[in-house]
Amino acid sequence: MQMIDVGLIREQVRDYLRQNFLFGADVGNLDDSASLIEQGVVDGTGVLELVLFVEETYGLTIEEQDLTPEHFDSVDNIVAYVAERLR
């Protein structure tokens, strides 16, 4: 059984957000549990970009029914979703 490195997934997601949405700004004050949309980090298009990042980075195919805030609206949710799908 493959070990899932949740810390690495979190680091990769935060790095992607910094490079693509925060444009190099410090993500230190980004609350991993808060809504990325409510924090103004991403919009609807940004969520789709996040989905593509997850698919390409982790080799997953995201089904339409999985495109929910429960999976993609916070760093914590993205990390939990990816880790669960990789198990």
C-alpha positions as CSV (number, residue, x, y, z in Angstrom):
1,M,0.0,0.0,0.0
2,Q,1.3,3.4,-1.0
3,M,2.0,5.9,1.7
4,I,0.3,9.3,1.1
5,D,2.4,12.3,2.1
6,V,-0.2,14.8,3.1
7,G,2.4,17.4,4.0
8,L,3.9,17.2,0.5
9,I,0.4,17.6,-1.1
10,R,-0.3,20.6,1.1
11,E,3.1,22.2,0.1
12,Q,2.4,21.6,-3.6
13,V,-1.1,23.1,-3.4
14,R,0.2,26.1,-1.5
15,D,3.1,26.6,-3.9
16,Y,0.7,26.3,-6.9
17,L,-1.6,29.0,-5.3
18,R,1.4,31.3,-4.6
19,Q,2.7,31.0,-8.2
20,N,-0.6,31.2,-10.1
21,F,-3.0,33.3,-7.9
22,L,-0.9,35.2,-5.4
23,F,1.9,35.8,-7.8
24,G,4.7,35.1,-5.5
25,A,3.1,36.8,-2.5
26,D,3.7,35.2,0.9
27,V,1.2,32.4,1.6
28,G,2.1,32.3,5.2
29,N,-1.0,34.2,6.2
30,L,-3.3,32.1,3.9
31,D,-5.7,30.2,6.2
32,D,-5.7,26.6,4.9
33,S,-9.2,26.0,6.3
34,A,-10.8,29.2,4.9
35,S,-12.6,29.5,1.6
36,L,-10.3,30.4,-1.2
37,I,-13.1,32.1,-2.9
38,E,-14.1,34.1,0.2
39,Q,-10.4,35.1,0.8
40,G,-10.3,36.4,-2.8
41,V,-7.6,33.9,-3.9
42,V,-9.6,32.3,-6.7
43,D,-12.8,32.8,-8.6
44,G,-14.9,30.3,-10.6
45,T,-12.3,30.1,-13.3
46,G,-9.5,29.7,-10.7
47,V,-11.3,26.7,-9.3
48,L,-11.2,25.1,-12.7
49,E,-7.5,25.8,-13.0
50,L,-7.1,24.2,-9.5
51,V,-8.9,21.1,-10.8
52,L,-6.6,20.9,-13.8
53,F,-3.6,21.3,-11.6
54,V,-4.8,18.4,-9.4
55,E,-5.6,16.2,-12.4
56,E,-2.2,16.8,-14.0
57,T,-0.1,16.7,-10.8
58,Y,-1.6,13.6,-9.2
59,G,-2.9,11.7,-12.3
60,L,-6.5,11.9,-11.2
61,T,-9.6,12.4,-13.3
62,I,-12.0,14.6,-11.5
63,E,-15.7,13.7,-12.1
64,E,-18.3,16.4,-12.5
65,Q,-20.0,15.4,-9.2
66,D,-16.7,16.0,-7.4
67,L,-16.5,19.7,-8.5
68,T,-17.9,21.0,-5.1
69,P,-16.7,23.4,-2.5
70,E,-16.3,20.5,-0.1
71,H,-13.4,19.4,-2.4
72,F,-11.9,22.5,-3.9
73,D,-12.7,25.6,-1.8
74,S,-9.8,25.5,0.7
75,V,-6.3,24.1,0.9
76,D,-7.5,21.7,3.6
77,N,-10.3,20.4,1.4
78,I,-8.1,20.0,-1.7
79,V,-5.4,18.1,0.4
80,A,-8.1,15.8,1.9
81,Y,-9.7,15.1,-1.5
82,V,-6.4,14.3,-3.2
83,A,-5.2,12.2,-0.3
84,E,-8.5,10.2,-0.3
85,R,-8.4,9.7,-4.1
86,L,-4.8,8.5,-4.0
87,R,-5.5,5.8,-1.4
